[in-house]
């Protein structure tokens, strides 16, 4: 569990191989604020993880969880695709906000508001995203059956809530939530200016090792699942460099690139 300041420090040193294009926002609905009063954050996070495992997931669905006291819990590895929004997972980072933020549900407190705005800003800065309705998304905007983005029509959830920062529509987002994140993003210093890369590719192996050098003898730093999109910055002796700042390499033969 992290305080907001601790999370910012932790995030600033994380090395992520996946190409991140958007940040997902969800509410748990249940557990909610009442649940939080009955159990601590660690217990709720563990219960969510167990529920997701029982549903057949290989790990907790989300990367991060925010709690009513402003703390943040970590979940899936950042290099693992989330199980958050059908149609928007491949390049996504998933955040669950504990609470029922539908009309008539929980009234979000100020410290939770601060954390939710700040974590969205930090993630946008970290991955070089310009805050917009394309880089920050709500589950409500995607059809549950097709995975298509419908902006709220079709078969959808209310998530992250019909009263989440004034509502869950795209217009609610533009009017209420986006300006707060834009303002906060200007304050954070963990952002990376995207470096020039050669092209993007997608992993074609079931599990691809990320190593700290272009050699099968080099230590494994992470594993990427099939379909994960990456940036390629250079090529050497059958290996691709996939990070502009750190030594992170994958075997060229296990990456499909555009023709």
Order of alpha helices (4+ residues) and beta strands (2+ residues): alpha-beta-alpha-alpha-beta-beta-beta-alpha-beta-alpha-beta-beta-beta-beta-beta-beta-beta-beta
